[in-house]
């Protein structure tokens, strides 16, 4: 059994949503730290949240397109 067939496909791709949340939360914490260190008000946390959402959505779209491509290949192989 190959490594990519051990788990159902939804388990494989559920990590993309967790990566979106993790990137947003992690960069928001970095922005919070920057605000506390340099006294920049809400701009550090806002920039961190924005960059986290953009990066997380980029990864989510990339993973979704790869899943669609793989599903198309599987359908073509089956018939």
Contact map, one row per residue, 1 for C-alpha under 8 A:
1110110000000000000000000000000000000000000000000000000000000000000000000000000
1111110000000000000000000000000000000000000000000000000000000000000000000000000
1111110000000000000000000000000000000000000000000000000000000000000000000000000
0111111000000000000000000000000000000000000000000000000000000000000000000000000
1111111110000000000000000000000000000000000000000000000000000000000000000000000
1111111100000000000000000000000000000000000000000000000000000000000000000000000
0001111110110000000000000000000000000000000000000000000000000000000000000000000
0000111111110000000000000000000000000000000000000000000000000000000000000000000
0000101111111000000000000000000000000000000000000000000000000000000000000000000
0000000111111100000000000000000000000000000000000000000000000000000000000000000
0000001111111110000000000000000000000000000000000000000000000000000000000000000
0000001111111110000000000000000000000000000000000000000000000000000000000000000
0000000011111111100000000000000000000000000000000000000000000010001000000000000
0000000001111111110000000000000000000000000000000000000000000000000000000000000
0000000000111111111000000000000000000000000000000000000000000000000000000000000
0000000000001111111100000000000000000000000000000000000000110010000000000000000
0000000000001111111110000000000000000000000000000000000000010000000000000000000
0000000000000111111111000000000000000000000000000000000000000000000000000000000
0000000000000011111111100000000000000000000000000000000100100000000000000000000
0000000000000001111111110000000000000000000000000001101110110000000000000000000
0000000000000000111111111000000000000000000000000000000100000000000000000000000
0000000000000000011111111100000000000000000000000000000000000000000000000000000
0000000000000000001111111110000000000000000000000001101100000000000000000000000
0000000000000000000111111111000000000000000000011111100100000000000000000000000
0000000000000000000011111111100000000000000000001001000000000000000000000000000
0000000000000000000001111111110000000000000000000001000000000000000000000000000
0000000000000000000000111111111000000000000010011011000000000000000000000000000
0000000000000000000000011111111100000000000111111001000000000000000000000000000
0000000000000000000000001111111110000000000010010000000000000000000000000000000
0000000000000000000000000111111111000000000110010000000000000000000000000000000
0000000000000000000000000011111111100000001111111000000000000000000000000000000
0000000000000000000000000001111111110000000110000000000000000000000000000000000
0000000000000000000000000000111111111000000000000000000000000000000000000000000
0000000000000000000000000000011111111111000110000000000000000000000000000000000
0000000000000000000000000000001111111111111110000000000000000000000000000000000
0000000000000000000000000000000111111111000000000000000000000000000000000000000
0000000000000000000000000000000011111110000000000000000000000000000000000000000
0000000000000000000000000000000001111111000000000000000000000000000000000000000
0000000000000000000000000000000001111111100000000000000000000000000000000000000
0000000000000000000000000000000001110111111100000000000000000000000000000000000
0000000000000000000000000000000000100011111100000000000000000000000000000000000
0000000000000000000000000000000000100001111111000000000000000000000000000000000
0000000000000000000000000000001000100001111111100000000000000000000000000000000
0000000000000000000000000001011101100001111111110000000000000000000000000000000
0000000000000000000000000011111101100000011111111000000000000000000000000000000
0000000000000000000000000001001000000000011111111100000000000000000000000000000
0000000000000000000000000001001000000000001111111110000000000000000000000000000
0000000000000000000000010011111000000000000111111111000000000000000000000000000
0000000000000000000000011011001000000000000011111111100000000000000000000000000
0000000000000000000000010000000000000000000001111111110000000000000000000000000
0000000000000000000000010010000000000000000000111111111000000000000000000000000
0000000000000000000100111111000000000000000000011111111100000000000000000000000
0000000000000000000100110000000000000000000000001111111110000000000000000000000
0000000000000000000000000000000000000000000000000111111111000000000000000000000
0000000000000000000100100000000000000000000000000011111111100000000000000000000
0000000000000000001110110000000000000000000000000001111111110000000000000000000
0000000000000000000100000000000000000000000000000000111111111000000000000000000
0000000000000000000000000000000000000000000000000000011111111100000000000000000
0000000000000001001100000000000000000000000000000000001111111110000000000000000
0000000000000001100100000000000000000000000000000000000111111111000000000000000
0000000000000000000000000000000000000000000000000000000011111111100000000000000
0000000000000000000000000000000000000000000000000000000001111111110000000000000
0000000000001001000000000000000000000000000000000000000000111111111000000000000
0000000000000000000000000000000000000000000000000000000000011111111100000000000
0000000000000000000000000000000000000000000000000000000000001111111110000000000
0000000000000000000000000000000000000000000000000000000000000111111111000000000
0000000000001000000000000000000000000000000000000000000000000011111111100000000
0000000000000000000000000000000000000000000000000000000000000001111111110000000
0000000000000000000000000000000000000000000000000000000000000000111111111000000
0000000000000000000000000000000000000000000000000000000000000000011111111100000
0000000000000000000000000000000000000000000000000000000000000000001111111110000
0000000000000000000000000000000000000000000000000000000000000000000111111111000
0000000000000000000000000000000000000000000000000000000000000000000011111111100
0000000000000000000000000000000000000000000000000000000000000000000001111111110
0000000000000000000000000000000000000000000000000000000000000000000000111111111
0000000000000000000000000000000000000000000000000000000000000000000000011111111
0000000000000000000000000000000000000000000000000000000000000000000000001111111
0000000000000000000000000000000000000000000000000000000000000000000000000111111
0000000000000000000000000000000000000000000000000000000000000000000000000011111
